[in-house]
């Protein structure tokens, strides 16, 4: 939700597209080719194992990748980080809601729509890019949806091939 300036004294809100780009890198690390080795790299690193070479085996590489994934997901989804996102989003909504009441914006419903409303309307996780400016900072639901269903640069979403749930009046009535 925010970035630290060069002087390391002030946080600035970051654009939702920047946050989504960081989440795409997390997706790539988790399910993409990053942190994985090709057959050629495997052979080079494991040649003459355990006497020579890099002293690694497939179990070590898998374990190291698993620990890296666990660490980055734990860091991305910490309670304090998600609480700050929700706080930033709440402040943004309150600010824009008061502007709407003054007539500065066209309607309160368009600028303060929640993440749930975006999914309920049938919008896809990729629509977060284009809707971001009018919706404000990302919330917890946006982060979870982006990690689960939004593709990275090198890989599909973590829950691929499943699609993001589309909540609507029919789904809510059931």
Buried (B, 14 or more C-beta within 10 A) or exposed (E): BBEEEEEEEEEEBBBBEBBBBEBBBBBBBBBBEBBEBEEEEBEEBBEEBEEEEEEBBEEBBEEEBEEBBEEBBEEBBEEEEBEBBBEBBEEBBEEBEEEBEEEEBEEBEEBBBBBEEBBBEEBBBBBBBEBBEEBBBBBBBBBBBBBBBBBBEBBBBBBBEEEBEEBEEEEEEE
